[in-house]
Amino acid sequence: MTKDILPPLVETRPGPFRHYKGELYEVVGTTRHGETLAPMTLYRAQHGERGPCVRPAAMFAEGVLGAGVRQQRFKPLAAEALQK
């Protein structure tokens, strides 16, 4: 790979998501890791200090085993979910 060709960017749609443990988050967008160029999802907690977070995009979208049930790590919600 040359410096001029970037790997495909796996994009996470902006908007509200619920983590499988129950908390709300808002996806701001998708960016790249500064050194590896890996796709990263940029999101903000909608609880506590509401700090920004990043997570590899593939991990953000993957399924997890929670309470004995296979489910999405982050489930997309309607935009109105953050207005409550």
ABEGO torsion letter per residue (X at the ends): XBAABBBBBBBBBBEBBBBAAGBBBBBAEBBBBAAAGBBBBBBBBABEAGBBBBBBAAAAABBBBBGGBBBBABBBBBAAAAAX
